[in-house]
Structure formats: C-alpha cells, structure tokens
C-alpha cells in the first residue's frame, strides 16, 4: 500500500495505524508487558509525546536499554518505519485531529445500521441510498443548529465568546477543551527582545515542557507541539500565551474556514462573456452545473422551515417568469445562436449531449401487420405451412 500511495498520490502522507501497532506489540512483546508495568507508558511516550527528533531518539534508546530490548527484531523493524508512526515526524501533517482508525470505525458503525450481508445487490443500493439521504439530512440539521442557535459558555471569557460565534459546535468543544488545559499550564519567559517573546509552557503534573514564540507585530504564535498544523485549532500552550499579550480574540490566520459555521458559504462566481464565447457547448454545460449547484443550496437551506420554503418558492417562480419573459423578447436568430450552435441537451451531471446522434443507422419499424420482428422459429413455422399448402394444392 505504501508504494502504491507514493506513486498515485505523491503529495499524501502515509502513516501506520497505531491501534494495529499496539496489537502487534501485545503479541511480540507479551512477556515485557507482563513483567514491566511501566513499559506501556514508555512506549506511548515514544509514540505521542516528543516534539523534537533528538528527544525521541534518546527516549527510544533509553527504553531499549531499560527493558533489555536492543536485540528485539520486531522493535528493530518498527524503528526502521518510525517516520510512519511516531508523532514527532507527523505533527506538521494536517489530519483534522483524527486518529488513524477513527474515521473507518465511525463509518463501519454507520454502515452496520443499514447494511447486512444477507442483502442482494438491489436491496444493498436501496439501503445505501437511504443511508446517504439520512446523512445529508443530519448534516442539514447540524448546519441549521450551528447557524441559528447560540452555544452555552462554561465561563464568560472574550476569546471563548469569539470562538462560539465562529466555530461549529463540535469544533467549539475541542477549542473549549484546549482553553481549559491552558489554565493548568505554567508560563515562564525565556527571552524577550521587544518584538519576539519566547516562552516555556509546562502542563500541571507533566514533566514535558513546550516552547512557544509570540511575534507581537503579526500576532503569530510558533508552537513546538504543532497542534494547529495537525488539527487546525490552537493548542493550550498558545491559548496560555495570547491573553498575556492582551490578544483577546483568535487571530484570523488561525481560523480555518472549514471549522466555521459558514464553511459552505462561497463567493459568487461571475462568468465573463469572453469565456462564454470561446466554446458554446462547454459554456452551456458550465452554466447548467452552476445553476444546479445554486439550486441545490437554495433547496437545502429553504426546506428547513415553512417560511423559508415560501420565500424560496415565490422567488423561484419569479425567476422563471423573468427568464421566460426574456426569452420571449429575444430574436429567433439570437435564440438559435445561443443554443450551442446545434441541437444539444444538458445531462444531469452537467455534460452536454447532442440531440441528434450521427453515424448510427436504425432498422426502422418492421413491415407487416403485427409491426414487430419475427423470431427464427416463427419464420420457419410459417415457411413450413406455406410449403405444405402448396403441396396440397398440387395434389
């Protein structure tokens, strides 16, 4: 799989499943887990905790010496693949804060509620369509709640109020957890040259510390944990530093649009007339796709309430009347020239299909009273009857 991903998707990053690594560790190191209770903790720290490569390498060597595992073949193999599982090598890869098996496990649970191995192909697609429909409705419900309801704040803090106004409920909960962790952090200044301030942030009851640099000219925060690069939200270390610099709102460069309530809101696209005149058929296909996409957005949002439904229906009827009135006022030659220079039809996926298909010969309607083609058996039977009739006449 790793080789195939490198060839097909060279820009992606392939990481091994941590859950499977622990399963294999339990099989290959079962005796070590039984004899040493701290081994699981030391192994977990090597996987998750270290932020610098040198720290990780030193900790790995110490673990091998501590438990006398330098000659263990399985650990040697895993060390050769360390860039595919150690967090120190993957912190700058955006993964939306998801664990390696989290997405697949979630989808498996959803599919089990709709699918069964006893289903035939027809029933499978029937249930699959129902699954897609339900998932879209859930997404629509979440979007509506996110934009129309306000989140309850645990504490009345300015940066928390700002987060509640921009983030979806799920992302806001993640942000709230990080802000709570910030209150358990100890902050100490390591250097200050006026513009750039360096900090050391340490969690309560944790022996690891994290480095944070704050640039007051740009409100940028450089963090050793790389949580923003990995998950898309600020870490507790940065949230500990920002209030000390009187930054009471999340800096705009640390707000990912995909995590906001208005992630689906896009800018209006205006197609220039020059591009429309280049290829008539391609232009019609693009216009058709744009209209379908906008119509779907209107239907999705307007279906939530009776009031928005009436607004959308009245507006769409008005649009239809305006379009028909405009087409009635067009000259015949203008209408013909804008009709893709030929007889074309848009398909559901936005492609353009010719109304007249060239190069295909049809047999036409068969001659005869029945108006249908005869089978070979019918023709042979009829021929036999004719021969018998002729012979009887001759006799």
C-alpha positions in Angstrom: 0.0 0.0 0.0 2.8 2.4 0.9 4.5 2.1 -2.5 1.2 2.5 -4.4 0.3 5.6 -2.4 3.7 7.1 -3.1 3.2 6.6 -6.9 -0.5 7.5 -7.2 -0.7 10.3 -4.6 2.8 11.6 -4.1 1.7 14.6 -2.1 0.0 12.5 0.6 1.5 11.2 3.8 1.1 7.5 4.7 1.0 6.6 8.4 0.6 3.3 10.1 -2.4 2.5 12.3 -1.4 3.0 16.0 -4.1 0.6 17.1 -2.6 -2.2 14.9 0.9 -1.3 16.2 -0.3 -1.9 19.8 -2.0 -5.1 18.8 1.3 -6.4 17.2 3.2 -5.1 20.3 1.0 -7.1 22.6 1.8 -10.3 20.5 5.5 -9.7 20.0 6.3 -8.2 23.5 3.7 -10.0 25.6 6.4 -11.0 28.2 7.6 -7.4 28.5 4.1 -6.1 29.1 3.5 -8.7 31.8 6.8 -8.2 33.7 7.1 -4.4 33.5 4.0 -2.3 34.2 5.7 1.0 33.0 6.6 -0.3 29.6 3.3 0.6 28.1 3.7 4.2 29.4 7.2 4.5 28.0 6.2 3.1 24.6 3.2 5.5 24.5 5.5 8.5 25.2 7.8 7.5 22.3 4.8 7.4 20.0 3.0 10.6 21.1 4.9 12.9 23.4 8.1 14.0 21.9 8.3 17.1 19.7 12.0 17.1 18.7 13.6 14.2 16.8 16.7 14.2 19.1 14.4 13.8 22.2 12.6 10.9 20.5 15.8 9.1 19.5 17.2 9.5 23.1 14.0 8.2 24.7 13.9 5.2 22.3 17.4 4.2 23.2 16.7 4.6 26.9 13.7 2.4 26.6 15.6 -0.3 24.8 18.3 -0.3 27.4 15.9 -0.1 30.4 14.0 -3.2 29.3 16.9 -5.0 27.6 15.3 -5.0 24.1 18.1 -3.9 21.9 18.1 -7.3 20.1 14.4 -7.5 19.6 13.7 -8.0 15.9 10.2 -6.6 15.9 11.3 -3.3 17.6 14.2 -3.1 15.1 11.7 -3.4 12.3 9.4 -0.7 13.8 12.3 1.7 14.3 13.1 1.5 10.6 9.5 2.5 10.0 9.5 5.2 12.7 8.5 8.0 10.3 5.3 6.3 9.6 4.0 6.1 13.2 6.0 8.4 15.5 4.2 11.7 16.1 7.5 13.6 16.1 7.6 13.0 12.3 3.9 13.7 11.6 3.0 16.8 13.6 3.0 19.1 10.6 0.7 16.9 8.6 -2.9 18.0 8.7 -5.2 15.2 9.9 -8.1 17.2 11.3 -7.2 15.8 14.8 -8.4 12.4 13.8 -6.8 9.1 14.9 -5.9 6.6 12.2 -8.8 4.3 12.8 -11.4 6.8 13.9 -12.9 7.6 10.5 -13.1 3.9 9.4 -14.6 2.8 12.8 -17.2 5.6 12.6 -18.2 4.7 9.0 -18.3 1.0 9.9 -20.8 1.6 12.8 -23.0 3.7 10.5 -23.0 1.1 7.7 -23.9 -1.7 10.1 -27.1 0.1 11.0 -28.2 0.0 7.3 -26.5 -2.9 5.6 -26.5 -6.7 6.0 -24.5 -9.4 4.3 -27.9 -11.0 3.5 -28.9 -8.2 1.2 -28.8 -8.8 -2.5 -27.5 -6.1 -4.9 -30.8 -4.3 -5.3 -31.5 -4.2 -1.6 -28.0 -3.1 -1.0 -28.3 0.0 -3.2 -31.8 0.7 -1.8 -30.4 0.8 1.8 -27.3 2.7 0.7 -29.5 5.4 -0.9 -31.4 5.7 2.4 -28.1 5.9 4.3 -26.9 8.8 2.1 -30.3 10.6 2.4 -30.2 10.3 6.2 -26.6 11.5 6.4 -27.4 14.5 4.3 -30.4 15.3 6.5 -28.3 15.0 9.6 -25.7 17.4 8.0 -28.5 19.8 7.1 -29.8 19.7 10.7 -26.4 20.3 12.2 -25.8 23.2 9.8 -29.1 24.8 10.8 -28.5 24.4 14.5 -25.0 25.8 14.2 -26.1 29.0 12.4 -29.4 29.5 14.3 -28.5 28.7 17.9 -26.0 30.0 20.4 -23.7 27.9 22.4 -23.7 27.8 26.2 -20.4 29.1 27.6 -18.8 27.5 30.7 -17.1 30.8 31.6 -17.7 34.3 30.2 -14.3 34.9 28.5 -13.8 37.1 25.5 -11.8 34.6 23.5 -14.3 31.9 24.3 -17.2 34.1 23.1 -15.3 34.8 19.9 -14.8 31.0 19.4 -18.5 30.3 19.9 -19.5 32.9 17.3 -17.4 31.4 14.6 -16.9 27.7 15.2 -19.3 24.8 14.7 -20.5 23.2 18.0 -18.1 20.2 17.5 -15.0 22.3 16.9 -16.0 24.7 19.7 -16.0 21.8 22.1 -12.5 20.9 21.0 -11.4 24.6 21.4 -13.0 24.7 24.9 -11.0 21.7 26.0 -7.8 23.3 24.9 -8.7 26.5 26.7 -9.4 24.5 29.9 -6.0 22.9 29.6 -4.4 26.3 29.4 -5.4 27.1 32.9 -3.4 24.1 34.1 -0.3 25.4 32.4 2.6 27.2 34.0 4.1 30.0 31.8 7.7 31.3 32.1 9.5 33.7 29.9 12.8 32.5 28.3 13.6 35.6 26.3 12.2 38.9 25.1 13.7 41.3 22.5 10.6 43.6 22.3 9.1 42.1 19.1 9.6 38.4 19.7 9.0 36.8 23.1 9.9 33.2 23.9 8.1 31.1 26.5 8.3 27.8 28.1 4.9 26.2 28.9 4.5 23.3 31.2 1.3 21.4 32.0 0.5 20.7 35.6 1.8 17.3 36.8 3.6 16.8 33.4 7.4 16.5 33.1 7.4 17.7 29.4 7.6 21.4 28.5 6.6 23.1 25.3 8.2 26.0 23.5 6.2 29.0 22.3 7.3 32.1 20.5 5.0 35.1 20.1 5.5 37.8 17.5 3.7 41.0 18.6 3.9 42.7 15.1 1.9 39.9 13.4 0.1 38.2 16.3 1.7 34.9 15.2 2.4 32.1 17.6 5.1 29.5 16.8 4.5 26.3 18.8 6.6 23.3 19.2 3.6 20.9 19.6 2.4 21.8 16.0 -1.2 21.1 17.1 -2.6 23.8 14.7 -0.8 22.2 11.8 -2.1 18.8 12.8 -5.7 19.6 13.8 -6.5 23.2 12.7 -7.2 24.7 16.1 -4.9 26.5 18.6 -3.3 24.4 21.3 -3.5 25.1 25.1 0.1 26.4 25.0 -0.8 29.2 22.6 -4.0 30.0 24.4 -1.9 30.4 27.6 0.3 33.0 25.9 -2.2 35.0 23.9 -4.1 36.6 26.9 -0.7 37.5 28.5 -0.2 39.7 25.4 -3.7 41.2 25.5 -4.8 39.2 22.5 -8.5 38.5 23.4 -9.7 37.1 20.1 -8.4 34.3 17.9 -6.1 35.8 15.3 -7.6 35.5 11.8 -4.6 33.4 10.5 -5.6 30.7 13.0 -9.2 30.4 11.9 -9.7 27.7 9.3 -12.8 28.3 7.3 -13.6 24.5 7.2 -14.2 24.7 11.0 -16.5 27.7 11.0 -20.3 27.8 10.8 -20.2 29.3 7.4 -17.7 26.9 5.8 -20.1 26.2 2.9 -20.7 29.9 2.1 -18.7 30.7 -1.0 -18.2 33.8 -3.1 -20.5 34.4 -6.0 -18.9 33.4 -9.3 -19.4 35.6 -12.3 -18.6 34.1 -15.7 -17.2 36.6 -18.1 -18.8 36.8 -21.5 -15.4 36.4 -23.2 -15.1 32.9 -21.8 -18.7 32.0 -22.8 -18.0 32.8 -26.5 -15.0 30.5 -26.7 -16.8 27.2 -26.7 -20.6 27.3 -26.8 -21.3 23.7 -25.7 -18.8 23.8 -22.9 -20.3 27.2 -21.8 -23.8 25.8 -21.7 -22.6 22.8 -19.6 -20.9 25.1 -17.1 -23.9 27.3 -16.8 -26.1 24.3 -16.2 -23.8 23.0 -13.5 -23.6 26.4 -11.8 -27.4 26.7 -11.8 -27.9 23.2 -10.4 -25.4 23.8 -7.7 -27.0 27.0 -6.6 -30.5 25.5 -6.8 -29.4 22.6 -4.5 -28.0 25.1 -2.0 -31.3 27.0 -2.0 -33.4 23.8 -1.6 -31.1 22.6 1.2 -31.5 25.8 3.2 -35.0 26.7 2.4 -36.5 23.3 3.2 -35.8 23.7 7.0 -38.8 25.9 7.8 -42.2 26.8 6.2 -41.3 30.5 6.0 -38.0 29.9 4.1 -39.8 27.4 1.9 -42.4 30.0 0.8 -39.7 32.6 0.3 -37.7 30.3 -2.0 -40.8 29.1 -3.9 -42.0 32.6 -4.6 -38.5 33.7 -5.6 -38.0 30.8 -8.0 -41.4 31.3 -9.6 -40.4 35.0 -10.1 -37.1 33.9 -11.6 -38.9 31.5 -14.1 -41.2 34.3 -15.2 -38.3 36.7 -15.7 -36.4 34.1 -17.7 -39.4 33.2 -19.9 -40.1 36.9 -20.5 -36.5 37.5 -21.5 -36.6 34.5 -23.9 -39.9 35.7 -25.5 -38.2 39.1 -26.2 -35.2 37.5 -27.9 -34.9 37.4 -31.6 -35.1 34.0 -33.2 -31.6 34.1 -34.5 -30.3 35.2 -31.1 -32.0 32.2 -29.5 -30.7 29.8 -32.2 -27.1 31.1 -31.8 -27.2 30.8 -28.1 -28.5 27.2 -28.3 -24.9 25.8 -28.6 -24.9 26.1 -32.4 -26.9 22.9 -32.7 -29.4 20.7 -31.1 -27.9 19.9 -27.6 -29.3 18.7 -24.3 -27.7 19.0 -20.9 -27.5 15.9 -18.8 -27.9 15.5 -15.0 -24.1 15.7 -14.5 -23.7 18.9 -16.4 -22.4 17.4 -19.6 -23.8 18.3 -23.0 -25.3 15.6 -25.2 -26.2 16.1 -28.8 -29.9 15.7 -29.6 -29.1 14.1 -32.9 -26.6 11.3 -32.8 -24.7 10.9 -36.1 -23.4 7.8 -37.6 -26.0 5.4 -36.1 -28.3 3.6 -38.6 -31.6 2.3 -37.3 -33.6 -0.6 -38.8 -36.8 1.4 -38.6 -40.2 0.0 -37.8 -40.6 -3.6 -39.2 -43.1 -4.0 -42.0 -46.2 -6.2 -41.7 -49.5 -6.2 -39.8 -48.0 -7.1 -36.4 -45.5 -4.3 -36.5 -42.8 -6.4 -34.8 -39.8 -8.6 -35.7 -40.5 -12.3 -36.1 -38.3 -14.9 -34.4 -36.5 -17.6 -36.3 -38.9 -20.3 -35.1 -41.9 -18.2 -36.3 -40.4 -17.7 -39.7 -39.5 -21.4 -40.1 -43.0 -22.5 -39.0 -44.7 -20.0 -41.4 -42.4 -21.2 -44.3 -43.3 -24.8 -43.5 -47.0 -24.1 -43.6 -46.6 -22.3 -47.0 -44.8 -25.4 -48.4 -47.5 -27.8 -47.1 -50.2 -25.6 -48.5 -48.6 -25.5 -52.0 -48.1 -29.3 -52.0 -51.8 -29.9 -51.0 -52.9 -27.6 -53.9 -50.9 -29.6 -56.4 -52.4 -32.9 -55.2 
